[in-house]
Amino acid sequence: MKTILILAAALALTLSVATLSVGAAPEPVPSRPVDSPTAESQWPQWRGPGGLGVIENAGVPLEWSETKNVLWKTAIEGRGHSSPVVWGNRIFLTTAIEGEPIQGAEAPIHYSGGEEFLHPDSLGADRSHTLKVIALDADSGAIVWSRIAYEGRVYDNRHKAGSYASPTAVTDGERVYTYFGSQGVYAWDMEGELVWDRDIGQIKSVGVGVGTSPVLYRDLLILLADEDEGEESFIVALHRETGEEVWKKARPTQATWMTPLIVEDSGGQAQLLTSGVEVLISYDPETGDEVWRAPGLGSHAVHHPLVHGDMAYFTSGYPLKVTAAIPLSSRGEVEKASWMYAKGTAYVPSNVLYEGRIYLTNDSGVLTCLDAESGEVIYEGGRVPLGGTHMASLLAVDGKILMINRDGDAAFIRAGPKHEVLASNTLDEGIYATPAIVKGRIYIRGLRHLYAIGRIP
């Protein structure tokens, strides 16, 4: 990956000086997610309504196990780390089923710093794969329909712990849109009929697979496609009814795995927030024109952005641990972040912002709580009963922070200035995907099953 270690070293020096140099924070001005449906009845995209990972009046149980508060669990064939999305009585998932070896099939050559690079944990391009979309009944867990989106040879490798079905679907209640990287974009009606499909190109993902999920804005389906060293990175908007390209912009950044966030600033400007090693960019989602750009994180861009008032927050956890605050009121070139913090973040899980506080998790589930306006530390070192390694992202649920590790252990932490564990639970299989929460239920995707957790009298 082009110059990431040089950039990392440079940013490390900057952060060592600037981490505690917190400037005066502006008064919070309301910003809001764009096109967010009713939280109680829908979970239409990655991290729920508005993409913020925050749900109120959820009414979910604090305790569960394989024998407690499991309304149903349904076996899901194949392997997938995409999260469930929910609309009405339907739950939608994607999955990937590995097939037989294909003679002569191999991944494209990757380069880092101008030299050939093979990720030590990459595999899969030498085999056939079947990529599916599945719809389940929310009440019973029964599979209503299952459709093959793609079958055959895949373009690139994936990480050995990853999946070719990592991007989460998005739905508008009329269609379900699924993305499988170089294997295409597919729009389905709610009954499982294919409406359209598009090939947006061959995307080199450093041999570890794609992670970004599609997002919707009005009549546009927007996809981020950053690749390898960045020479062919782009962001594209397709018309959601036809799949035709509406706009496309080249991006000056190497591979990312983050999902963009769409918000509206206090002046009414919609902003599509994207992260990157080299640059942070806010786009006008209607046209693809840049609203502002700021220096990048100098670290892998995996996490979802956060917002509070008129401020956006960008985080990363490898090789550097970085949190940077950029005003949404910015325009043009932004010279530096309003404040930065250099501890507490994980490689994969996205963090959450709730009631004016940013909750950061590291890979072991240790929490740091920051004041969103100033960046000052409220507490750090908050531990969960069973640490493990965390892949699922944080959610804020009814005054609590929900954390789940990849061994299936979950914890609820009280939101607020003091760290307090309220409940701890375990399921009997690994969990990589972030849950969905709708109508008093938590839908948790494990490595083998989809669980519906709810109160059982």
Residue, then its C-alpha position, 0 to 999 in steps of 0.5 A: m500500500k503506497t507510502i502508508l508507513i511513511l504517512a503513518a510516521a508523519l502523522a504519528l509525529t503530528l499527533s504526538v504534538a497535537t493530541l492534547s492541543v484541543g481548540a475551542a469547539p464551536e457551539p453544537v448546531p443540529s445536523r441530521p441523517v438524510d432519508s432516515p425511515t422510522a426507527e421502530s419499524q425499519w433497519p434499512q442499511w448498515r448501522g440502521p436508520g441514518g447510519l448512525g448506529v443509534i436506536e432509541n425506544a428499542g425495548v430489547p432484553l439485556e440478557w440472552s443465551e442459547t436457551k434464553n430470549v431466543l425467539w428463533k434461530t435459522a441456519i444460513e448456508g455459506r459464509g457472510h459478514s454482512s449485517p441483516v437489514v429489515w423492512g417490515n416483515r422481511i430480513f435480508l442477508t447476503t452469503a457466499i458459498e465456496g465451490e470447487p477449484i478452478q484450474g488456472a484461476e488466480a488473483p490479480i497481482h497487487y503492488s505496495g510501494g511499487e513492488e509486488f505484494l501478496h497478503p499472507d492471509s489472502l485466499g479464494a480466487d482459485r475457486s468458484h463461488t456462489l453469491k446469494v441474497i436471502a430473505l427471511d420472515a421476521d416473525s418465524g425466521a423461515i427463509v422466504w426466498s433465496r436468489i443467486a446473484y453471481e456464480g463462478r470465478v471471482y476477481d480477487n482474493r479475500h482475507k481468510a477470516g473474511s467473506y465475499a459477502s461482507p457488504t451489507a445490503v440497503t433497501d428503500g422498501e421497494r427494492v433491495y440493493t446488494y453489492f459484491g465488489s467486482q462481482g457486481v451490484y444487484a437490485w431485487d424487488m421485495e419478492g426476490e425478482l431481479v430488477w437490474d444488475r451492473d458491473i462497476g469494474q474490477i476492484k483490487s482490494v489488496g487481496v482481502g476483499v471489499g468491506t464498503s456497503p452501498v448507501l442511498y440518497r434520493d434516487l441514487l445508489i452510491l458505492l465507494a470503490d477504492e483500490d490497492e494503491g489508488e490509481e483507479s479508486f472512484i466513487v459512483a452513483l447509480h440511478r436506483e430504478t435503472g442502475e444507470e450511472v449518474w455520476k462518477k468521480a476519481r478518488p486520490t486515495q488507496a484502498t479503503w473498507m469504510t462505508p460513507l455516511i450521508v448527513e445534512d449540515s446546519g445550512g441544509q447542505a447534504q454531505l457524503l462523508t468519506s475517509g481515507v489514508e491520504v484524504l478525507i472528502s465530503y461530497d455533494p451526494e447529488t452531483g459528486d462535487e466536493v464540498w470540502r477535503a481535509p488531510g487523511l488519517g495516514s491509517h487504514a480507513v475502515h470505520h464509519p464516520l460519526v457526527h455531532g452538531d456541526m462536527a464530523y469525526f473520522t477514526s482509524g485503528y491501524p497502523l495508527k490509532v486516530t480520531a479527527a474532528i472536522p467541522l461540517s461547515s468547512r468548504g474547500e481545503v481544510e488545513k487541519a482537524s479541529w482536534m485529534y486524539a491518538k489512542g483507543t481505536a480498533y482495526v475493524p469495529s466502528n465506534v459510536l457517538y451518543e448524547g455528546r460522547i464518543y465511545l471508542t473501542n480497541d480490538s479487545g473491547v476496551l472502551t474510551c469515552l471522549d467529549a465530542e465537542s472538545g476531544e477531552v477524555i472522559y474515561e479510558g480503560g473501560r473493560v468488558p467481562l470477556g474481552g476477546t477480539h471485536m469485529a462487530s461495530l458498536l451500537a447505542v441502544d436506549g442509553k446503553i452501548l452494545m458490544i459483541n466480540r467474535d466469540g459470541d460474547a456480548a455486553f451492555i455498557r451504561a452510556g455516560p461519564k462512568h463505565e459500568v457493565l450492565a449485562s453480559n451474554t454469550l451465544d455458541e458461535g462466532i459473530y463478526a457482523t453488526p446486529a440490527i435492532v427492530k421492534g424489540r428484537i435484536y437480529i444477530r448474525g453468527l457464523r452459522h445462524l441468524y438469531a432473533i433475540g427478544r423478550i420471552p415471558 
